[in-house]
Amino acid sequence: MFSRRFRLRSRLVIVFAVVVIIPIVGSPLMLHAQPVDEGLKVRVDALLQPSGRSVAGIDIASHAFLPKLYAALDYQPVWTKAASVDALSKAIARSWEDGLVPADFHADYVKAAVTSQPQNVAEREIILSDALVRLLYQLYFGKVAPNGLDANWNFERPVLETDPAETIAAALKAGHVSDLVNKVSLKHPLYTELKALLQQYTQYDVSGGWPKIPDGPPLKPGQSDARVAVLRDRLKITGEWEATGVAAPELYDQSLADAVETFQASQGLDPDGVLGSATLEALNVTASQRVDQIRANLERGRWILRTMAPEAVIVNVAGFYLHVFLKGEKVWTTRVIVGQSYTKTPIFTETMKTVVLNPDWTVPQSIVRNEIFPKASANPGYLTAGNYYLADSSGKAVGDVDFAAYTAASFPYRVVQKPGPKNALGLVKFLFPNKYSVYLHDTPSRQLFDKSGRTFSHGCIRVEDPLKLAEIVLGDRLGWTRAKIDAAVATGKQQWIKLTNPLPVLILYWTVDPSPVGGASFHRDIYGRDARLIKALNAPFKP
């Protein structure tokens, strides 16, 4: 899926090769030679110098691309028709529907240019063209460079090879501004659902949002509290409570408890109907904060959805779930456990190449230092009880070791846990080689899957039903049946199974899951990634 790594481009010219591969106006038009507008040429050429990149007090982001565009236009003005300027102005105004900031696209200047006569044609041309280029860039690639927030980001962006100046010039000559913007806009169903959700929550926000529920002790069904009326008003706005007529306004009755359970389920909370601290915190997230949360996930969509393969294992770390897609269809979903806040599961992509049945576990050195060594030093029987053995750097098992001769930092041996029911990896693991030593695996700690906030691992991803995942992957790739898998597991012997057709694995971070039928699940920002992204989305645009 991802044969090349993402590389941040320092110039905007590459960005718009997309329009070369997306037909907009057919083949680029042959532009008839006309006398060059020397004033426009001089001003456009000046963009190549640092001192010439501010026009009428406006910073020009596409300073490297516009000289190519206007060379393709024979340095003729192109924003001469009010209809084209109006189309651009309307597209900029609608950029909020994608969670973008119209001010990034010189919104005030463009709106005024619809009806005003240009005092300086060259300046007008440059600013309007820069507005269009900025808009196309952000709609296609996103505003924020993902590896600016995460240096380890390795998802591929579309590879753009052809200079797009001729095609964009042809579209502008034909007055096809709206078509150009529409073709670049992302049409993925998930993105479309997020846009609809943004509209819904923007309306909540501009209408005043919802009331804040005061702090207080946990509230259970059957109890009375002055906060009940506020709670009812809060849930009525977002649709969880729809009953009419209340006999006892302060009574926390069953209909309201049912509404709270519906809300809790949408927030990834235990749906117990109790108004506890976590539920209260989620209820009091403002409409404006939800708008920003949706905007953050629209941006993530622009980063990856265009290159999404039809077959993949997708893990949403923030949502604690795993999806399997085969031939473009979602065939299975299960719950997962991810890394704790201090051992975060990284966000990256690689390809699954091997499935291991009855795996052993070479304990990471960080766990050996912090957990295994102290316990083994204090209890001579600890390693045997846990089915561990020690190995040297070559992997050869070693005998008795004097722990007192070492510190946790100087301990030179590997700790390996043998296959079996006590093994931390359970009965199966799925390998997609990566620099983080992260993989998918089974676990003997089954009870943890019933928790709502499943951040319990050291970074790897524990799968609730890993043998079902093995059945899907090995069945699709190698024709294995569940009976064959169970028989292999029953031997207790470790078996490495190579996939002849590797399967992409995407470890993602989505804090909003829209529903195709309306509504959404909002996930807690467990690693604090939303805040940094929202800050970058609201900052001035810098390519």
Secondary structure by P-SEA (a helix, b strand, c coil): cccccbbbbcccccccccccccccccccccccccccaaaaaaaaaacccccccccccccccccccaaaaaaaaccccccccaaaaaaaaaaaaacccccccccccaaaaaaaacccccccaaaaaaaaaaaaaaaaaaaacccccccccccccccccccccccaaaaaaaaaaacaaaaaaaaaccccaaaaaaaaaaaaaaaaaaaccbbbbbbbccccccccccaaaaaaaaaaaacccccccccccccccaaaaaaaaaaaaaacccccccccaaaaaaaaccaaaaaaaaaaaaaaaaacccccccccccccccccbbbbbccccccccccbbbbccccccccbbbbbccccccccccccaaaaaccaaaaaaaccccccccccccccccccccccccccccccccccbbbbbccccccccccccccccccccccccccccccccccccccccccbbbbccaaaaaaaaaaacccccaaaaaaaaaacbbbbbbbcbbbbbbbccccbbbbccbbbbbbccccaaaaaaaaaaaccccc
